Amino acid sequence: MKNWLRKHPQVRTIRVAAADLNGQARGKRIPTRFADKVTEEGTRFPMSVLNLDIWGEDIDDSPLVFEAGDADGVLKPTERGFMPMPWLDAPTALLPIWMFHEDGRPYAGDPRHALRAVLDRYKSRGLTPVCAVELEFFLIDDSGRNLEVPISPRSGKRRKAAETLSIRALDQFDKFFTDLYDACEEMDIPADTAISEAGLGQFEINLMHCDDALRAADDAWLFKMLVKGLARRHGFAASFMAKPYKDYPGSGLHTHFSVLDRDGDNVFDNGGPEGTELMRHAVAGCMAAMPGSALVFAPHANSFDRMVPGSHAPTGISWAYENRTSAIRIPSGSHRARRIEHRVSGGDVNPYLMLAAVLGAAMNGIENGAEPPAPITGNAYAADLPQIPADWQGAIDAFESCPQIARIFAPEMIRNFVLTKRQELHYMQELTPQEQVDIYLDTV
């Protein structure tokens, strides 16, 4: 880590940051001359900081605050190390960190540790998940009373229309996307294909598959931070909120994953399109945990505006081959790349909790040897299917009581997340829809 700073002498300050339960970066600004202390000893701040609500406020009835004296955790650098922050004017480095107890134990309320714990279950079986994510987001002009598509820097026009897979739409914001790909290169984020989507000013960028799920979650978390910061440098906003426009589709975060054995072979590959028995076990696990994990996939009030029938977001619990109306899709293509696509999450998720929920549920199914129902065909919205919770309160209750969730997340994580979401639910009910949008636009 010291070598990185020596190679970048222009960097005068660093940010140390961890992800809280909402995926918000929480941390400190430190002059570079004190960086050695952070890299060697870590830094400290209250454990409760990883359990703030969406406004950055303490949770009123959290045992982490007054009951425990608001005790510190010790935050140490992750294996990611330093990286530039290309959206800032001054040369600055970011050092991702995660939280531990004083005695070195991982803090169970840290979302990155939640994912690590799930990966330990795979490791104990000699298995390695390979993950890739597709992130949808909106470019938004939020300077006026109403949200609009930004004026194109190339044409000077504002196109108020869906532009599904439009090359013209990408070219309208060519400078932004060129800078974004350059910044991803600097930060070592594996950004791949970009497309325009069906919403106003909506785009999607895929991140390449990775055999380190912690790194894949890091990439998604850092990418969201980068896109939002860089958009502001270009004079508009970028947002991963689930549904900024009532009459257009919302943004999802689809996850593709396969699993390798000790020899590096894909355990979902049976040489044909069907996939293996182990793949079906993983599908069954994902389906069984879907009601309980809905709060992870739809963590905010606005999330549920996206999850309505016919909106390209799943509402029923099903799986299918090559069918984008189902919650779980098995894509076609080479049998060597046989994988599961989990399509429930919105763009507003915490990537660490999302991957923990998806991979943890799949492992539940593998451990149980569970079998899914028959795959569906046709339109999932027209089928009689068990349903994902349709509102925030239902999702909170399901997460708290779900036995599958209790196998994935530590009790402290479940408690903290439930307390956080109940507090947000209470205060969001006092706000107008416009005030809710104002909160979510920049935060998620």
C-alpha positions in Angstrom: 0.0 0.0 0.0 2.9 2.4 0.8 4.2 1.8 -2.7 1.0 3.1 -4.3 1.3 6.4 -2.5 5.0 6.7 -3.4 4.1 6.2 -7.0 1.4 8.9 -6.7 3.2 11.8 -4.9 0.6 14.3 -6.1 -2.0 12.7 -3.8 -2.1 14.9 -0.7 -5.2 13.5 1.1 -6.8 10.1 1.5 -10.3 9.0 2.4 -10.8 5.8 4.4 -14.3 4.5 4.0 -16.5 1.5 4.8 -20.0 0.6 3.6 -22.8 1.0 6.0 -26.0 -1.1 5.8 -27.4 1.2 3.1 -24.2 1.0 1.1 -23.3 4.6 2.1 -19.5 5.3 2.4 -18.7 6.2 6.0 -15.2 7.3 7.0 -12.6 10.0 7.4 -10.4 12.4 5.5 -6.7 12.0 6.4 -3.6 13.9 5.2 -1.3 11.6 3.3 1.6 12.1 5.7 -0.4 10.1 8.3 -1.3 7.3 6.0 1.2 4.9 7.5 -0.7 4.9 10.8 -3.9 3.9 9.0 -2.4 1.1 7.0 -0.5 -0.4 9.9 -2.9 0.1 12.8 -6.2 0.9 11.2 -8.6 3.6 12.3 -11.5 3.7 14.7 -15.0 4.9 14.8 -18.2 3.8 16.5 -19.8 0.5 15.5 -23.1 2.4 15.3 -21.8 4.3 12.3 -22.3 1.2 10.1 -25.9 1.1 11.3 -27.2 4.6 10.5 -30.4 5.3 8.6 -30.6 6.8 5.1 -30.3 10.3 6.6 -27.2 9.4 8.5 -28.9 9.5 11.8 -28.5 7.0 14.7 -31.1 4.3 15.1 -33.3 5.4 18.0 -33.5 2.1 19.8 -30.2 0.5 18.7 -28.3 -1.3 21.5 -25.1 -0.1 19.8 -25.6 3.5 20.9 -26.4 4.4 24.5 -26.9 0.9 25.8 -23.3 -0.1 24.8 -21.8 3.4 25.3 -21.4 3.8 21.5 -18.2 1.7 21.6 -15.6 1.9 18.8 -14.8 -0.7 16.3 -11.3 -1.0 14.7 -11.4 -0.5 10.9 -8.6 -2.1 8.8 -7.8 -1.8 5.1 -9.3 -4.4 2.9 -7.1 -6.3 0.4 -8.2 -3.7 -2.2 -5.7 -1.1 -1.1 -5.5 2.5 -2.3 -7.1 3.7 -5.5 -7.7 7.2 -7.1 -10.9 9.1 -6.8 -11.2 10.5 -10.3 -14.4 12.5 -9.6 -12.7 14.9 -7.2 -10.8 18.0 -8.3 -7.7 17.5 -6.1 -5.7 14.3 -6.5 -7.1 12.0 -3.7 -6.8 8.4 -2.8 -9.6 6.1 -1.4 -8.7 3.3 1.0 -11.6 0.9 1.6 -11.8 -0.4 5.1 -13.9 -2.9 7.1 -14.7 -3.3 10.8 -13.4 -5.6 13.5 -13.7 -5.9 17.3 -10.9 -4.8 19.5 -9.8 -8.5 19.8 -9.6 -9.0 16.0 -13.0 -10.7 15.5 -14.9 -9.5 12.4 -17.8 -7.2 13.3 -21.0 -9.1 12.3 -22.8 -5.8 11.6 -20.4 -5.0 8.7 -22.0 -5.9 5.4 -18.7 -6.9 3.8 -18.1 -9.4 6.6 -21.6 -10.8 6.0 -20.6 -11.7 2.5 -17.2 -13.1 3.7 -19.1 -15.4 6.1 -21.2 -16.8 3.2 -18.1 -17.3 1.1 -16.5 -19.3 4.0 -19.4 -21.8 3.6 -18.5 -22.2 -0.1 -14.8 -22.5 0.7 -15.4 -25.3 3.3 -16.9 -27.4 0.4 -14.1 -26.6 -2.0 -16.4 -24.3 -4.0 -15.9 -20.8 -5.5 -18.7 -18.6 -6.8 -18.0 -16.7 -10.0 -20.1 -13.5 -10.1 -20.9 -10.7 -12.5 -23.4 -7.8 -12.1 -25.3 -5.6 -14.4 -26.0 -2.1 -13.0 -28.7 0.1 -14.4 -28.7 3.8 -13.5 -30.3 7.1 -14.6 -28.6 10.3 -15.7 -30.8 13.1 -14.4 -31.1 16.9 -14.6 -32.2 17.7 -11.0 -31.7 21.5 -11.2 -35.4 22.3 -11.6 -38.6 21.4 -9.8 -39.0 18.2 -11.7 -36.5 15.5 -12.7 -35.6 15.5 -16.4 -33.2 14.0 -18.8 -30.0 16.1 -19.0 -29.5 18.3 -22.0 -27.1 16.5 -24.3 -23.7 18.1 -24.4 -23.4 17.2 -28.1 -26.8 18.4 -29.5 -27.9 20.8 -26.8 -31.3 19.1 -26.9 -33.3 17.2 -24.2 -34.7 14.0 -25.6 -37.8 12.9 -23.5 -38.2 9.4 -24.9 -37.1 5.9 -24.2 -34.0 4.9 -26.1 -33.7 1.2 -25.7 -30.3 0.0 -27.1 -29.9 3.3 -28.9 -26.4 4.1 -30.1 -27.5 7.7 -30.5 -28.4 7.9 -26.8 -24.9 6.6 -25.8 -23.3 9.1 -28.2 -25.3 12.0 -26.7 -23.2 11.5 -23.5 -20.0 10.3 -25.1 -17.7 12.5 -23.0 -19.3 11.3 -19.8 -19.0 7.6 -20.8 -15.4 8.1 -22.1 -14.4 9.7 -18.8 -16.3 6.9 -16.9 -14.4 4.1 -18.7 -11.1 5.9 -18.1 -11.9 6.3 -14.4 -12.9 2.6 -14.2 -9.5 1.7 -15.6 -7.8 3.9 -13.0 -9.7 2.3 -10.2 -9.4 -1.2 -11.6 -13.2 -1.7 -12.0 -13.8 -4.2 -14.8 -16.5 -2.2 -16.7 -17.6 -4.0 -19.9 -20.6 -3.3 -22.2 -22.7 -0.2 -21.9 -26.2 0.1 -23.4 -29.1 2.6 -23.2 -32.1 1.2 -21.4 -35.9 1.9 -21.7 -36.2 4.6 -19.0 -35.6 8.3 -19.6 -31.8 8.8 -19.6 -31.3 5.2 -18.3 -28.2 3.2 -19.0 -26.7 -0.1 -18.0 -23.1 -1.1 -17.6 -22.0 -4.7 -17.0 -19.0 -5.5 -14.8 -17.0 -8.6 -15.9 -17.3 -11.9 -14.1 -15.0 -12.4 -11.1 -14.0 -15.5 -9.1 -13.7 -13.4 -6.0 -17.2 -12.4 -4.8 -15.9 -9.9 -2.3 -14.0 -8.1 -5.1 -17.2 -8.3 -7.3 -19.1 -6.5 -4.5 -16.3 -4.0 -4.0 -16.4 -3.3 -7.7 -20.2 -2.7 -7.6 -20.0 -0.5 -4.5 -17.1 1.6 -6.0 -18.7 1.8 -9.4 -21.9 3.3 -7.9 -19.8 5.9 -6.0 -17.8 6.7 -9.1 -20.8 7.1 -11.4 -22.6 9.5 -9.0 -19.5 11.5 -8.4 -18.4 11.8 -12.0 -21.9 12.8 -13.2 -21.7 15.8 -10.9 -18.5 16.8 -12.5 -20.3 16.8 -15.8 -23.1 19.0 -14.6 -25.9 16.5 -13.9 -26.8 13.8 -11.5 -26.6 10.0 -11.7 -28.8 7.8 -9.6 -29.3 4.1 -8.9 -32.7 4.7 -7.2 -35.1 2.0 -8.2 -37.9 4.2 -9.7 -37.3 7.9 -10.3 -40.0 8.2 -13.1 -43.5 6.9 -12.5 -44.2 6.1 -16.1 -40.9 4.4 -17.1 -39.2 1.2 -16.0 -37.0 1.3 -12.9 -33.4 0.3 -12.5 -32.3 -3.2 -11.5 -29.1 -4.8 -10.5 -29.0 -8.3 -12.0 -26.5 -10.9 -10.8 -25.1 -13.8 -12.7 -23.3 -16.5 -10.9 -21.8 -20.0 -11.4 -19.8 -22.1 -9.1 -16.4 -23.7 -9.6 -15.1 -26.8 -7.9 -11.5 -27.4 -6.7 -10.4 -28.3 -10.2 -11.9 -25.1 -11.7 -14.8 -26.8 -13.4 -18.3 -25.3 -13.4 -20.5 -27.4 -11.2 -23.6 -26.1 -13.0 -22.4 -27.5 -16.4 -23.7 -30.9 -17.5 -22.7 -30.5 -21.1 -26.2 -29.4 -22.2 -28.7 -26.7 -21.7 -30.4 -28.2 -18.7 -27.7 -27.6 -16.1 -26.8 -30.0 -13.3 -28.7 -31.3 -10.3 -26.5 -29.0 -8.1 -27.6 -26.0 -10.2 -31.3 -26.9 -9.5 -30.5 -27.2 -5.8 -29.1 -23.6 -5.9 -32.2 -22.4 -7.8 -34.4 -24.0 -5.1 -32.4 -22.3 -2.4 -32.8 -18.9 -4.1 -36.5 -19.4 -4.5 -37.1 -20.5 -0.9 -35.2 -17.5 0.5 -36.8 -15.0 -1.8 -39.6 -13.8 0.4 -37.3 -13.3 3.4 -34.5 -11.6 1.3 -36.9 -9.2 -0.4 -35.8 -6.5 2.0 -32.2 -6.8 0.8 -33.3 -6.7 -2.8 -35.8 -3.8 -2.3 -34.4 -2.0 0.8 -36.2 1.4 0.4 -39.7 2.9 0.1 -39.1 3.7 -3.5 -37.9 0.2 -4.3 -41.4 -1.2 -4.3 -42.6 1.3 -7.0 -40.3 -0.7 -9.3 -41.7 -4.1 -8.4 -45.1 -4.1 -10.1 -46.5 -6.6 -12.7 -45.4 -5.9 -16.3 -42.6 -3.6 -15.4 -39.6 -5.8 -16.2 -39.1 -6.4 -12.5 -40.1 -9.8 -11.0 -43.1 -10.0 -8.7 -43.6 -13.8 -8.6 -41.3 -16.4 -7.3 -40.3 -18.6 -10.3 -37.4 -19.9 -12.4 -37.2 -20.5 -16.1 -34.8 -21.1 -19.0 -34.1 -18.0 -21.1 -37.1 -16.0 -19.8 -36.7 -12.5 -18.5 -40.1 -12.4 -16.8 -39.0 -14.9 -14.2 -37.2 -14.1 -11.0 -34.5 -16.6 -11.7 -33.4 -17.0 -15.3 -31.0 -19.7 -16.7 -29.4 -17.9 -19.7 -28.8 -19.8 -22.9 -25.4 -20.0 -24.6 -22.3 -22.2 -24.1 -22.8 -25.0 -21.6 -19.4 -24.2 -20.1 -20.8 -20.8 -19.0 -24.0 -22.3 -17.5 -25.1 -20.0 -14.8 -28.0 -18.5 -12.8 -29.2 -15.0 -13.3 -30.9 -13.5 -10.2 -33.2 -10.7 -11.4 -34.9 -9.4 -8.3 -32.6 -6.7 -7.0 -33.0 -3.0 -7.7 -30.1 -0.7 -8.4 -30.5 0.8 -4.9 -29.2 -2.2 -3.0 -26.1 -2.6 -0.9 -24.0 -4.9 -3.1 -22.4 -6.7 -0.2 -25.8 -7.6 1.4 -27.3 -8.5 -2.0 -24.5 -10.9 -3.0 -24.6 -12.4 0.5 -28.3 -13.0 0.2 -28.1 -14.5 -3.3 -25.1 -16.7 -2.7 -26.2 -17.6 0.8 -29.6 -18.7 -0.4 -28.0 -20.8 -3.2 -25.8 -22.5 -0.6 -28.8 -23.2 1.6 -30.3 -25.1 -1.4 -27.1 -26.9 -2.1 -26.7 -28.0 1.5 -30.3 -29.2 1.7 -30.2 -31.0 -1.7 -33.5 -29.0 -2.4 -35.4 -29.4 -5.6 -37.3 -26.5 -7.3 -40.7 -26.7 -8.8 -40.9 -27.1 -12.6 -39.5 -24.2 -14.6 -42.2 -21.9 -16.0 -42.7 -21.0 -19.6 -44.4 -17.9 -21.0 -45.3 -14.7 -19.1 -44.5 -15.0 -15.4 -46.8 -12.1 -14.6 -49.8 -14.0 -16.0 -49.0 -17.2 -14.0 -50.4 -18.1 -10.5 -47.2 -17.9 -8.5 -46.2 -17.3 -4.9 -45.4 -13.7 -4.6 -42.4 -11.6 -3.4 -43.5 -9.2 -0.6 -45.2 -6.3 -2.3 -44.5 -3.6 0.3 -41.8 -2.4 2.7 -43.5 -3.5 5.9 -44.1 -7.0 4.6 -40.5 -7.3 3.5 -39.2 -6.1 6.9 -41.4 -8.6 8.7 -40.4 -11.5 6.4 -36.7 -10.7 6.7 -36.9 -10.7 10.5 -38.7 -14.1 10.8 -37.4 -16.1 7.8 -35.5 -19.2 8.7 -33.5 -19.1 5.5 -32.3 -15.6 6.3 -31.2 -16.8 9.8 -28.8 -19.3 8.0 -27.3 -16.5 5.9 -26.9 -13.5 8.2 -25.7 -13.2 11.8 -28.3 -12.4 14.4 -26.7 -8.9 15.0 -26.9 -8.1 11.3 -30.6 -9.2 11.1 -31.4 -7.1 14.2 -29.5 -4.0 12.9 -31.1 -4.1 9.5 -34.6 -4.6 10.8 -34.2 -1.7 13.3 -32.8 0.6 10.5 -35.6 -0.2 8.1 -38.3 0.2 10.7 -37.0 3.6 11.6 -36.8 4.7 7.9 -40.3 3.3 7.3 -41.7 5.4 10.2 -40.1 8.7 9.0 -40.6 8.2 5.3 -44.4 8.0 6.0 -44.2 11.7 7.0 -42.7 12.8 3.7 -44.3 13.6 0.3 -43.2 11.5 -2.7 -41.1 14.4 -3.9 -39.3 14.6 -0.6 -38.6 10.9 -0.7 -37.2 11.2 -4.2 -34.9 14.1 -3.0 -33.6 11.8 -0.3 -33.0 8.8 -2.5 -31.6 10.6 -5.6 -28.1 11.1 -4.3 -27.9 8.5 -1.5 -28.7 5.2 -3.2 
